[in-house]
Amino acid sequence: FGLPFVTGSLPHSPQMVKALTNYKQDPDGTFQVTGAAENRIAPFLMYLLIGLPVLTPHLLEQIPSGALNGVLTFVGVAGLFDCQLWERLQCLFKAPSSFNSRYAGLDWKKVHFFTFLQVLFLVLFWLANLYISFFVVPLLLCTTVAVRRYVMESWFTDAELEQVTASHTIHRLSRLGSACQC
């Protein structure tokens, strides 16, 4: 088990997959994925521990709220630095020639515009959660599907959208193939 903590949202969250991935370092210093050690015990224990407070709510009351907030903050921040939005926010302060190779061939203005749209939606969700109601956030989240499908396609080509949203983790893990020890 160990760090990073497994999130309770999905048994195969990106952090859990990253924690269970085996790497080999090449002589040039790059890391190659050699496999993933998956098991069914870790997610089962995780859900068992998440459900335990339902049976014994008085135990959960014994944990200081500062400790719970600290763990949740750590999990959120640990995942923040490995996301595409953070990578593109860093691109705002870099020369286009030093962008990640995934953006090769893309106009830097399109990358920045896509980042602006993501930050705009993030701010809208945050404001809706704070001032309107947290019940509105799932509805706003559903509208992002329509925005991505119909509005974004008028500003970006399909190839540009695919390139700017392609997940490096998915591509890295898709090369595992039969190396996965399930």
Beta strands, then each sheet from edge to edge (+ up, - down):
strand 1: 21-25
strand 2: 31-36
sheet 1: 1+ 2-
end
